[in-house]
């Protein structure tokens, strides 16, 4: 971390970070965040073609995930973290745990950060907070997929300890072309 950075954890377990005029808080969303969270998901999908869904395909899923988190979070199967800068949601990380006895040790991840806030450590802090939660839940494996040509994301995931386990060929059709995806994982043993 740069010498100008300050990081603290408050009584609720939220990570607070000050860097380059950014006042970052990593936390769980609450009901008052519903509209802002749905807007964030929509904006991330509009800014990049790296997300799985097209912007118009995302609204229903985002609402379902938020409802599930807000009303069923006691089950411990889903965690949504948001990154907030000066009362604006600028990023998210969603972790969905396997629900069967044979895959409850796995946590599938999906991250999105607004373009104006990338390359500022937000992704790293989201992953660190998610990893803490996963360890407390007894989760062994974190996993995700990433477009093979998304070099910035691959670099972030490697920095956070993920390794490429394999490449799936022509899994998505984006901008009139088929693209490959890497499967990446991190073990919390």
Secondary structure, DSSP 4 states (H G I P E B T S, - for coil): --TT-EEEE-TTS-EEEEETTEEEEEEE--GGGHHHHHHHHHHHHHH-S-SSS-HHHHHHHHHHHHHHHHHHGGG-SEEEEEEEETTEEEEEEEEEE--STTTTTEEEEEEEE-GGGTTSSHHHHHHHHHHHHHHHTT--EEEEEEETT-HHHHHHHHHTT-EEEEEEEEEEEETTEEEEEEEEEEE--
